[in-house]
Amino acid sequence: MDKTSNFIFKEIKSYSHDEWLIGSTKRYRKVYEAQKTDFISAEISLYNKMFDREDWELVLHLKAIDEKGKILCDQELKELITKDKNIII
């Protein structure tokens, strides 16, 4: 089976590393001030279409691109997705 069809995109949320709220919850946002931001973290959620069927490996590239098309970062993530995970975060 084609690995790109093993999931459905749910959402992506971003936050700054130092913006934790009470109860260890994150302050998600969409707008950042360049002068006050060191880096931005992203949390991606996917629905596992292979839930309860089989384990598979996710390979994900998260890229940040500026307004001129220059790639600022290209972060690769590899993770074994087990069949007991309905939602992947």
Distance bins in CASP14 RR format, pairs under 12 A and 6 or more apart:
PFRMAT RR
TARGET T0000
AUTHOR 0000-0000-0000
RMODE 2
METHOD distances of the structure
MODEL  1
1 7 0 0 0 0 0 1 0 0 0 0 0
1 49 0 0 0 0 1 0 0 0 0 0 0
1 50 0 0 0 0 1 0 0 0 0 0 0
1 53 0 0 0 0 1 0 0 0 0 0 0
1 54 0 0 0 0 1 0 0 0 0 0 0
1 56 0 0 0 0 1 0 0 0 0 0 0
2 49 0 0 0 0 0 1 0 0 0 0 0
2 50 0 0 0 0 0 1 0 0 0 0 0
2 56 0 0 0 0 0 1 0 0 0 0 0
3 49 0 0 0 0 0 1 0 0 0 0 0
3 50 0 0 0 0 1 0 0 0 0 0 0
3 54 0 0 0 0 0 1 0 0 0 0 0
3 55 0 0 0 0 0 1 0 0 0 0 0
3 56 1 0 0 1 0 0 0 0 0 0 0
3 57 1 0 0 1 0 0 0 0 0 0 0
3 58 1 0 0 1 0 0 0 0 0 0 0
3 59 1 0 0 1 0 0 0 0 0 0 0
3 60 0 0 0 0 0 1 0 0 0 0 0
3 78 0 0 0 0 0 1 0 0 0 0 0
3 81 0 0 0 0 1 0 0 0 0 0 0
4 46 0 0 0 0 0 1 0 0 0 0 0
4 49 0 0 0 0 0 1 0 0 0 0 0
4 56 0 0 0 0 0 1 0 0 0 0 0
4 58 0 0 0 0 0 1 0 0 0 0 0
4 59 0 0 0 0 1 0 0 0 0 0 0
4 60 0 0 0 0 0 1 0 0 0 0 0
5 46 0 0 0 0 0 1 0 0 0 0 0
5 47 0 0 0 0 0 1 0 0 0 0 0
5 48 0 0 0 0 0 1 0 0 0 0 0
5 49 1 0 0 1 0 0 0 0 0 0 0
5 50 0 0 0 0 1 0 0 0 0 0 0
5 56 0 0 0 0 0 1 0 0 0 0 0
6 46 0 0 0 0 1 0 0 0 0 0 0
6 47 0 0 0 0 1 0 0 0 0 0 0
6 48 1 0 0 1 0 0 0 0 0 0 0
6 49 1 0 1 0 0 0 0 0 0 0 0
6 50 1 0 1 0 0 0 0 0 0 0 0
6 51 0 0 0 0 1 0 0 0 0 0 0
6 53 0 0 0 0 1 0 0 0 0 0 0
6 54 0 0 0 0 1 0 0 0 0 0 0
6 55 0 0 0 0 0 1 0 0 0 0 0
6 56 1 0 1 0 0 0 0 0 0 0 0
6 57 0 0 0 0 1 0 0 0 0 0 0
6 58 1 0 0 1 0 0 0 0 0 0 0
6 59 0 0 0 0 0 1 0 0 0 0 0
6 60 0 0 0 0 0 1 0 0 0 0 0
6 79 0 0 0 0 0 1 0 0 0 0 0
6 80 0 0 0 0 0 1 0 0 0 0 0
6 81 1 0 0 1 0 0 0 0 0 0 0
6 83 0 0 0 0 0 1 0 0 0 0 0
6 85 0 0 0 0 0 1 0 0 0 0 0
6 88 0 0 0 0 1 0 0 0 0 0 0
7 44 0 0 0 0 0 1 0 0 0 0 0
7 45 0 0 0 0 1 0 0 0 0 0 0
7 46 1 0 1 0 0 0 0 0 0 0 0
7 47 1 0 0 1 0 0 0 0 0 0 0
7 48 1 0 1 0 0 0 0 0 0 0 0
7 49 1 0 1 0 0 0 0 0 0 0 0
7 50 0 0 0 0 1 0 0 0 0 0 0
7 51 0 0 0 0 1 0 0 0 0 0 0
7 56 0 0 0 0 1 0 0 0 0 0 0
7 57 0 0 0 0 0 1 0 0 0 0 0
7 58 1 0 0 1 0 0 0 0 0 0 0
7 59 0 0 0 0 0 1 0 0 0 0 0
7 60 0 0 0 0 1 0 0 0 0 0 0
7 79 0 0 0 0 0 1 0 0 0 0 0
7 81 1 0 0 1 0 0 0 0 0 0 0
7 85 0 0 0 0 0 1 0 0 0 0 0
7 86 0 0 0 0 0 1 0 0 0 0 0
7 87 0 0 0 0 1 0 0 0 0 0 0
7 88 1 0 0 1 0 0 0 0 0 0 0
7 89 0 0 0 0 0 1 0 0 0 0 0
8 45 0 0 0 0 0 1 0 0 0 0 0
8 46 1 0 0 1 0 0 0 0 0 0 0
8 47 1 0 1 0 0 0 0 0 0 0 0
8 48 0 0 0 0 1 0 0 0 0 0 0
8 49 1 0 0 1 0 0 0 0 0 0 0
8 50 0 0 0 0 0 1 0 0 0 0 0
8 51 0 0 0 0 0 1 0 0 0 0 0
8 86 0 0 0 0 0 1 0 0 0 0 0
8 87 0 0 0 0 0 1 0 0 0 0 0
8 88 0 0 0 0 0 1 0 0 0 0 0
9 44 0 0 0 0 1 0 0 0 0 0 0
9 45 0 0 0 0 1 0 0 0 0 0 0
9 46 1 0 0 1 0 0 0 0 0 0 0
9 47 1 0 0 1 0 0 0 0 0 0 0
9 48 0 0 0 0 0 1 0 0 0 0 0
9 49 0 0 0 0 0 1 0 0 0 0 0
9 60 0 0 0 0 0 1 0 0 0 0 0
9 87 0 0 0 0 0 1 0 0 0 0 0
9 88 0 0 0 0 0 1 0 0 0 0 0
10 43 0 0 0 0 0 1 0 0 0 0 0
10 44 0 0 0 0 1 0 0 0 0 0 0
10 45 1 1 0 0 0 0 0 0 0 0 0
10 46 1 0 1 0 0 0 0 0 0 0 0
10 47 1 0 1 0 0 0 0 0 0 0 0
10 48 0 0 0 0 0 1 0 0 0 0 0
10 49 0 0 0 0 0 1 0 0 0 0 0
10 86 0 0 0 0 0 1 0 0 0 0 0
10 87 1 0 0 1 0 0 0 0 0 0 0
10 88 0 0 0 0 1 0 0 0 0 0 0
10 89 0 0 0 0 1 0 0 0 0 0 0
11 28 0 0 0 0 1 0 0 0 0 0 0
11 42 0 0 0 0 0 1 0 0 0 0 0
11 43 0 0 0 0 1 0 0 0 0 0 0
11 44 1 0 0 1 0 0 0 0 0 0 0
11 45 1 0 1 0 0 0 0 0 0 0 0
11 46 0 0 0 0 1 0 0 0 0 0 0
11 47 0 0 0 0 0 1 0 0 0 0 0
11 87 0 0 0 0 0 1 0 0 0 0 0
11 88 0 0 0 0 0 1 0 0 0 0 0
11 89 0 0 0 0 1 0 0 0 0 0 0
12 28 0 0 0 0 1 0 0 0 0 0 0
12 30 0 0 0 0 0 1 0 0 0 0 0
12 40 0 0 0 0 0 1 0 0 0 0 0
12 41 0 0 0 0 0 1 0 0 0 0 0
12 42 1 0 1 0 0 0 0 0 0 0 0
12 43 1 0 0 1 0 0 0 0 0 0 0
12 44 1 0 1 0 0 0 0 0 0 0 0
12 45 1 0 0 1 0 0 0 0 0 0 0
12 46 0 0 0 0 1 0 0 0 0 0 0
12 60 0 0 0 0 0 1 0 0 0 0 0
12 62 0 0 0 0 1 0 0 0 0 0 0
12 89 0 0 0 0 0 1 0 0 0 0 0
13 25 0 0 0 0 0 1 0 0 0 0 0
13 26 1 0 0 1 0 0 0 0 0 0 0
13 27 0 0 0 0 0 1 0 0 0 0 0
13 28 1 0 1 0 0 0 0 0 0 0 0
13 29 0 0 0 0 1 0 0 0 0 0 0
13 30 0 0 0 0 1 0 0 0 0 0 0
13 40 0 0 0 0 0 1 0 0 0 0 0
13 41 0 0 0 0 1 0 0 0 0 0 0
13 42 1 0 0 1 0 0 0 0 0 0 0
13 43 1 0 1 0 0 0 0 0 0 0 0
13 44 0 0 0 0 1 0 0 0 0 0 0
13 45 1 0 0 1 0 0 0 0 0 0 0
13 89 0 0 0 0 1 0 0 0 0 0 0
14 26 0 0 0 0 1 0 0 0 0 0 0
14 27 0 0 0 0 0 1 0 0 0 0 0
14 28 1 0 0 1 0 0 0 0 0 0 0
14 29 1 0 0 1 0 0 0 0 0 0 0
14 30 1 0 0 1 0 0 0 0 0 0 0
14 31 0 0 0 0 1 0 0 0 0 0 0
14 32 0 0 0 0 1 0 0 0 0 0 0
14 37 0 0 0 0 0 1 0 0 0 0 0
14 39 0 0 0 0 0 1 0 0 0 0 0
14 40 1 0 1 0 0 0 0 0 0 0 0
14 41 1 0 0 1 0 0 0 0 0 0 0
14 42 1 0 1 0 0 0 0 0 0 0 0
14 43 1 0 0 1 0 0 0 0 0 0 0
14 44 0 0 0 0 1 0 0 0 0 0 0
14 62 0 0 0 0 0 1 0 0 0 0 0
14 64 0 0 0 0 0 1 0 0 0 0 0
15 21 0 0 0 0 0 1 0 0 0 0 0
15 25 0 0 0 0 1 0 0 0 0 0 0
15 26 1 0 1 0 0 0 0 0 0 0 0
15 27 1 0 1 0 0 0 0 0 0 0 0
15 28 1 0 1 0 0 0 0 0 0 0 0
15 29 1 0 0 1 0 0 0 0 0 0 0
15 30 0 0 0 0 0 1 0 0 0 0 0
15 31 0 0 0 0 0 1 0 0 0 0 0
15 32 0 0 0 0 1 0 0 0 0 0 0
15 37 0 0 0 0 0 1 0 0 0 0 0
15 39 0 0 0 0 0 1 0 0 0 0 0
15 40 1 0 0 1 0 0 0 0 0 0 0
15 41 1 0 1 0 0 0 0 0 0 0 0
15 42 0 0 0 0 1 0 0 0 0 0 0
15 43 1 0 0 1 0 0 0 0 0 0 0
16 26 0 0 0 0 1 0 0 0 0 0 0
16 27 1 0 0 1 0 0 0 0 0 0 0
16 28 0 0 0 0 1 0 0 0 0 0 0
16 29 1 0 0 1 0 0 0 0 0 0 0
16 30 0 0 0 0 0 1 0 0 0 0 0
16 31 0 0 0 0 0 1 0 0 0 0 0
16 32 1 0 0 1 0 0 0 0 0 0 0
16 33 0 0 0 0 1 0 0 0 0 0 0
16 34 0 0 0 0 0 1 0 0 0 0 0
16 36 0 0 0 0 1 0 0 0 0 0 0
16 37 1 0 1 0 0 0 0 0 0 0 0
16 38 1 0 0 1 0 0 0 0 0 0 0
16 39 1 0 0 1 0 0 0 0 0 0 0
16 40 1 0 0 1 0 0 0 0 0 0 0
16 41 1 0 0 1 0 0 0 0 0 0 0
16 42 0 0 0 0 0 1 0 0 0 0 0
17 26 0 0 0 0 1 0 0 0 0 0 0
17 27 0 0 0 0 0 1 0 0 0 0 0
17 32 0 0 0 0 0 1 0 0 0 0 0
17 37 0 0 0 0 1 0 0 0 0 0 0
17 38 1 0 0 1 0 0 0 0 0 0 0
17 39 1 0 0 1 0 0 0 0 0 0 0
17 40 0 0 0 0 1 0 0 0 0 0 0
17 41 1 0 1 0 0 0 0 0 0 0 0
17 42 0 0 0 0 0 1 0 0 0 0 0
18 26 0 0 0 0 0 1 0 0 0 0 0
18 27 0 0 0 0 1 0 0 0 0 0 0
18 36 0 0 0 0 0 1 0 0 0 0 0
18 37 0 0 0 0 1 0 0 0 0 0 0
18 38 0 0 0 0 1 0 0 0 0 0 0
18 39 0 0 0 0 1 0 0 0 0 0 0
18 40 0 0 0 0 0 1 0 0 0 0 0
18 41 0 0 0 0 0 1 0 0 0 0 0
19 25 0 0 0 0 1 0 0 0 0 0 0
19 26 1 0 0 1 0 0 0 0 0 0 0
19 27 1 0 1 0 0 0 0 0 0 0 0
19 28 0 0 0 0 1 0 0 0 0 0 0
19 29 1 0 0 1 0 0 0 0 0 0 0
19 32 0 0 0 0 0 1 0 0 0 0 0
19 36 0 0 0 0 0 1 0 0 0 0 0
19 37 0 0 0 0 0 1 0 0 0 0 0
19 38 0 0 0 0 0 1 0 0 0 0 0
19 39 0 0 0 0 0 1 0 0 0 0 0
19 40 0 0 0 0 0 1 0 0 0 0 0
19 41 0 0 0 0 1 0 0 0 0 0 0
20 26 1 0 0 1 0 0 0 0 0 0 0
20 27 1 0 0 1 0 0 0 0 0 0 0
20 28 0 0 0 0 0 1 0 0 0 0 0
20 41 0 0 0 0 0 1 0 0 0 0 0
21 27 1 0 1 0 0 0 0 0 0 0 0
21 28 0 0 0 0 0 1 0 0 0 0 0
21 29 0 0 0 0 0 1 0 0 0 0 0
25 43 0 0 0 0 0 1 0 0 0 0 0
26 40 0 0 0 0 0 1 0 0 0 0 0
26 41 0 0 0 0 1 0 0 0 0 0 0
26 42 0 0 0 0 0 1 0 0 0 0 0
26 43 1 0 0 1 0 0 0 0 0 0 0
26 89 0 0 0 0 0 1 0 0 0 0 0
27 41 0 0 0 0 0 1 0 0 0 0 0
27 43 0 0 0 0 0 1 0 0 0 0 0
28 40 0 0 0 0 0 1 0 0 0 0 0
28 41 0 0 0 0 1 0 0 0 0 0 0
28 42 0 0 0 0 1 0 0 0 0 0 0
28 43 1 0 0 1 0 0 0 0 0 0 0
28 45 0 0 0 0 0 1 0 0 0 0 0
29 36 0 0 0 0 0 1 0 0 0 0 0
29 37 0 0 0 0 1 0 0 0 0 0 0
29 40 0 0 0 0 1 0 0 0 0 0 0
29 41 0 0 0 0 0 1 0 0 0 0 0
29 42 0 0 0 0 0 1 0 0 0 0 0
29 43 0 0 0 0 0 1 0 0 0 0 0
30 40 0 0 0 0 0 1 0 0 0 0 0
30 42 0 0 0 0 0 1 0 0 0 0 0
31 37 0 0 0 0 0 1 0 0 0 0 0
31 40 0 0 0 0 0 1 0 0 0 0 0
32 38 0 0 0 0 0 1 0 0 0 0 0
32 39 0 0 0 0 1 0 0 0 0 0 0
32 40 1 0 0 1 0 0 0 0 0 0 0
32 41 0 0 0 0 0 1 0 0 0 0 0
32 64 0 0 0 0 0 1 0 0 0 0 0
33 40 0 0 0 0 0 1 0 0 0 0 0
34 40 0 0 0 0 0 1 0 0 0 0 0
34 66 0 0 0 0 0 1 0 0 0 0 0
34 67 0 0 0 0 0 1 0 0 0 0 0
37 64 0 0 0 0 0 1 0 0 0 0 0
39 64 0 0 0 0 1 0 0 0 0 0 0
39 72 0 0 0 0 0 1 0 0 0 0 0
39 73 0 0 0 0 1 0 0 0 0 0 0
39 75 0 0 0 0 0 1 0 0 0 0 0
40 62 0 0 0 0 0 1 0 0 0 0 0
40 64 1 0 0 1 0 0 0 0 0 0 0
40 72 0 0 0 0 0 1 0 0 0 0 0
40 73 0 0 0 0 1 0 0 0 0 0 0
40 75 0 0 0 0 0 1 0 0 0 0 0
41 62 0 0 0 0 0 1 0 0 0 0 0
41 64 0 0 0 0 0 1 0 0 0 0 0
41 73 0 0 0 0 0 1 0 0 0 0 0
41 75 0 0 0 0 0 1 0 0 0 0 0
42 60 0 0 0 0 0 1 0 0 0 0 0
42 61 0 0 0 0 0 1 0 0 0 0 0
42 62 1 0 1 0 0 0 0 0 0 0 0
42 63 0 0 0 0 0 1 0 0 0 0 0
42 64 0 0 0 0 1 0 0 0 0 0 0
42 73 0 0 0 0 0 1 0 0 0 0 0
42 75 0 0 0 0 1 0 0 0 0 0 0
42 77 0 0 0 0 0 1 0 0 0 0 0
42 89 0 0 0 0 0 1 0 0 0 0 0
43 62 0 0 0 0 0 1 0 0 0 0 0
43 77 0 0 0 0 0 1 0 0 0 0 0
43 87 0 0 0 0 0 1 0 0 0 0 0
43 88 0 0 0 0 0 1 0 0 0 0 0
43 89 1 0 0 1 0 0 0 0 0 0 0
44 58 0 0 0 0 0 1 0 0 0 0 0
44 60 1 0 0 1 0 0 0 0 0 0 0
44 61 0 0 0 0 0 1 0 0 0 0 0
44 62 1 0 0 1 0 0 0 0 0 0 0
44 75 0 0 0 0 0 1 0 0 0 0 0
44 77 0 0 0 0 1 0 0 0 0 0 0
44 79 0 0 0 0 0 1 0 0 0 0 0
44 87 0 0 0 0 0 1 0 0 0 0 0
44 88 0 0 0 0 1 0 0 0 0 0 0
44 89 1 0 0 1 0 0 0 0 0 0 0
45 60 0 0 0 0 0 1 0 0 0 0 0
45 85 0 0 0 0 0 1 0 0 0 0 0
45 86 0 0 0 0 0 1 0 0 0 0 0
45 87 1 0 0 1 0 0 0 0 0 0 0
45 88 1 0 0 1 0 0 0 0 0 0 0
45 89 1 0 1 0 0 0 0 0 0 0 0
46 56 0 0 0 0 0 1 0 0 0 0 0
46 58 1 0 0 1 0 0 0 0 0 0 0
46 60 0 0 0 0 1 0 0 0 0 0 0
46 77 0 0 0 0 0 1 0 0 0 0 0
46 79 0 0 0 0 0 1 0 0 0 0 0
46 81 0 0 0 0 1 0 0 0 0 0 0
46 85 0 0 0 0 1 0 0 0 0 0 0
46 86 0 0 0 0 0 1 0 0 0 0 0
46 87 1 0 0 1 0 0 0 0 0 0 0
46 88 1 0 1 0 0 0 0 0 0 0 0
46 89 0 0 0 0 1 0 0 0 0 0 0
47 81 0 0 0 0 0 1 0 0 0 0 0
47 85 0 0 0 0 1 0 0 0 0 0 0
47 86 1 0 0 1 0 0 0 0 0 0 0
47 87 1 0 0 1 0 0 0 0 0 0 0
47 88 1 0 0 1 0 0 0 0 0 0 0
47 89 0 0 0 0 0 1 0 0 0 0 0
48 54 0 0 0 0 0 1 0 0 0 0 0
48 55 0 0 0 0 0 1 0 0 0 0 0
48 56 0 0 0 0 1 0 0 0 0 0 0
48 58 0 0 0 0 1 0 0 0 0 0 0
48 79 0 0 0 0 0 1 0 0 0 0 0
48 80 0 0 0 0 0 1 0 0 0 0 0
48 81 1 0 0 1 0 0 0 0 0 0 0
48 82 0 0 0 0 1 0 0 0 0 0 0
48 83 1 0 0 1 0 0 0 0 0 0 0
48 84 0 0 0 0 1 0 0 0 0 0 0
48 85 1 0 1 0 0 0 0 0 0 0 0
48 86 1 0 1 0 0 0 0 0 0 0 0
48 87 1 0 0 1 0 0 0 0 0 0 0
48 88 1 0 1 0 0 0 0 0 0 0 0
48 89 0 0 0 0 0 1 0 0 0 0 0
49 56 0 0 0 0 1 0 0 0 0 0 0
49 58 0 0 0 0 0 1 0 0 0 0 0
49 81 0 0 0 0 0 1 0 0 0 0 0
49 83 0 0 0 0 0 1 0 0 0 0 0
49 85 0 0 0 0 0 1 0 0 0 0 0
49 86 0 0 0 0 1 0 0 0 0 0 0
49 87 0 0 0 0 0 1 0 0 0 0 0
49 88 0 0 0 0 0 1 0 0 0 0 0
50 56 1 0 1 0 0 0 0 0 0 0 0
50 57 0 0 0 0 0 1 0 0 0 0 0
50 58 0 0 0 0 0 1 0 0 0 0 0
50 80 0 0 0 0 0 1 0 0 0 0 0
50 81 1 0 0 1 0 0 0 0 0 0 0
50 82 0 0 0 0 1 0 0 0 0 0 0
50 83 1 0 0 1 0 0 0 0 0 0 0
50 84 0 0 0 0 0 1 0 0 0 0 0
50 85 0 0 0 0 1 0 0 0 0 0 0
50 86 0 0 0 0 0 1 0 0 0 0 0
50 88 0 0 0 0 0 1 0 0 0 0 0
51 81 0 0 0 0 1 0 0 0 0 0 0
51 82 0 0 0 0 1 0 0 0 0 0 0
51 83 1 0 0 1 0 0 0 0 0 0 0
51 84 1 0 0 1 0 0 0 0 0 0 0
51 85 1 0 0 1 0 0 0 0 0 0 0
51 86 1 0 1 0 0 0 0 0 0 0 0
51 87 0 0 0 0 1 0 0 0 0 0 0
51 88 0 0 0 0 1 0 0 0 0 0 0
52 82 0 0 0 0 0 1 0 0 0 0 0
52 83 1 0 1 0 0 0 0 0 0 0 0
52 84 1 0 0 1 0 0 0 0 0 0 0
52 85 0 0 0 0 1 0 0 0 0 0 0
52 86 0 0 0 0 1 0 0 0 0 0 0
53 81 0 0 0 0 0 1 0 0 0 0 0
53 82 0 0 0 0 0 1 0 0 0 0 0
53 83 1 0 1 0 0 0 0 0 0 0 0
53 84 0 0 0 0 0 1 0 0 0 0 0
53 85 0 0 0 0 0 1 0 0 0 0 0
53 86 0 0 0 0 0 1 0 0 0 0 0
54 80 0 0 0 0 0 1 0 0 0 0 0
54 81 0 0 0 0 1 0 0 0 0 0 0
54 82 0 0 0 0 1 0 0 0 0 0 0
54 83 1 0 1 0 0 0 0 0 0 0 0
54 84 0 0 0 0 0 1 0 0 0 0 0
54 85 0 0 0 0 0 1 0 0 0 0 0
55 79 0 0 0 0 0 1 0 0 0 0 0
55 80 1 0 0 1 0 0 0 0 0 0 0
55 81 1 0 0 1 0 0 0 0 0 0 0
55 82 1 0 1 0 0 0 0 0 0 0 0
55 83 1 0 1 0 0 0 0 0 0 0 0
55 84 0 0 0 0 1 0 0 0 0 0 0
55 85 0 0 0 0 1 0 0 0 0 0 0
56 78 0 0 0 0 0 1 0 0 0 0 0
56 79 0 0 0 0 1 0 0 0 0 0 0
56 80 1 0 0 1 0 0 0 0 0 0 0
56 81 1 0 1 0 0 0 0 0 0 0 0
56 82 0 0 0 0 1 0 0 0 0 0 0
56 83 0 0 0 0 1 0 0 0 0 0 0
56 85 0 0 0 0 0 1 0 0 0 0 0
56 88 0 0 0 0 0 1 0 0 0 0 0
57 77 0 0 0 0 0 1 0 0 0 0 0
57 78 1 0 0 1 0 0 0 0 0 0 0
57 79 1 0 0 1 0 0 0 0 0 0 0
57 80 1 0 1 0 0 0 0 0 0 0 0
57 81 1 0 0 1 0 0 0 0 0 0 0
57 82 0 0 0 0 0 1 0 0 0 0 0
57 88 0 0 0 0 0 1 0 0 0 0 0
58 76 0 0 0 0 0 1 0 0 0 0 0
58 77 1 0 0 1 0 0 0 0 0 0 0
58 78 1 0 0 1 0 0 0 0 0 0 0
58 79 1 0 1 0 0 0 0 0 0 0 0
58 80 1 0 0 1 0 0 0 0 0 0 0
58 81 1 0 1 0 0 0 0 0 0 0 0
58 82 0 0 0 0 0 1 0 0 0 0 0
58 85 0 0 0 0 0 1 0 0 0 0 0
58 88 1 0 0 1 0 0 0 0 0 0 0
58 89 0 0 0 0 0 1 0 0 0 0 0
59 75 0 0 0 0 0 1 0 0 0 0 0
59 76 1 0 0 1 0 0 0 0 0 0 0
59 77 1 0 0 1 0 0 0 0 0 0 0
59 78 1 0 1 0 0 0 0 0 0 0 0
59 79 0 0 0 0 1 0 0 0 0 0 0
59 80 0 0 0 0 0 1 0 0 0 0 0
59 81 0 0 0 0 0 1 0 0 0 0 0
60 74 0 0 0 0 0 1 0 0 0 0 0
60 75 0 0 0 0 1 0 0 0 0 0 0
60 76 1 0 0 1 0 0 0 0 0 0 0
60 77 1 0 1 0 0 0 0 0 0 0 0
60 78 1 0 0 1 0 0 0 0 0 0 0
60 79 1 0 0 1 0 0 0 0 0 0 0
60 81 0 0 0 0 0 1 0 0 0 0 0
60 88 0 0 0 0 1 0 0 0 0 0 0
60 89 0 0 0 0 0 1 0 0 0 0 0
61 71 0 0 0 0 0 1 0 0 0 0 0
61 73 0 0 0 0 0 1 0 0 0 0 0
61 74 1 0 0 1 0 0 0 0 0 0 0
61 75 1 0 0 1 0 0 0 0 0 0 0
61 76 1 0 1 0 0 0 0 0 0 0 0
61 77 1 0 0 1 0 0 0 0 0 0 0
61 78 0 0 0 0 0 1 0 0 0 0 0
62 71 0 0 0 0 0 1 0 0 0 0 0
62 72 0 0 0 0 0 1 0 0 0 0 0
62 73 1 0 0 1 0 0 0 0 0 0 0
62 74 1 0 0 1 0 0 0 0 0 0 0
62 75 1 0 1 0 0 0 0 0 0 0 0
62 76 1 0 0 1 0 0 0 0 0 0 0
62 77 1 0 0 1 0 0 0 0 0 0 0
63 69 0 0 0 0 0 1 0 0 0 0 0
63 70 0 0 0 0 0 1 0 0 0 0 0
63 71 1 0 1 0 0 0 0 0 0 0 0
63 72 1 0 0 1 0 0 0 0 0 0 0
63 73 1 0 0 1 0 0 0 0 0 0 0
63 74 1 0 1 0 0 0 0 0 0 0 0
63 75 1 0 0 1 0 0 0 0 0 0 0
63 76 0 0 0 0 1 0 0 0 0 0 0
63 77 0 0 0 0 0 1 0 0 0 0 0
64 70 0 0 0 0 1 0 0 0 0 0 0
64 71 1 0 0 1 0 0 0 0 0 0 0
64 72 1 0 1 0 0 0 0 0 0 0 0
64 73 1 0 1 0 0 0 0 0 0 0 0
64 74 0 0 0 0 1 0 0 0 0 0 0
64 75 0 0 0 0 1 0 0 0 0 0 0
65 71 1 0 1 0 0 0 0 0 0 0 0
65 72 1 0 0 1 0 0 0 0 0 0 0
65 73 0 0 0 0 1 0 0 0 0 0 0
65 74 0 0 0 0 1 0 0 0 0 0 0
66 72 1 0 1 0 0 0 0 0 0 0 0
66 73 0 0 0 0 0 1 0 0 0 0 0
77 88 0 0 0 0 0 1 0 0 0 0 0
77 89 0 0 0 0 0 1 0 0 0 0 0
79 85 0 0 0 0 1 0 0 0 0 0 0
79 88 1 0 0 1 0 0 0 0 0 0 0
79 89 0 0 0 0 0 1 0 0 0 0 0
80 88 0 0 0 0 0 1 0 0 0 0 0
81 87 0 0 0 0 0 1 0 0 0 0 0
81 88 1 0 1 0 0 0 0 0 0 0 0
81 89 0 0 0 0 0 1 0 0 0 0 0
82 88 0 0 0 0 1 0 0 0 0 0 0
END
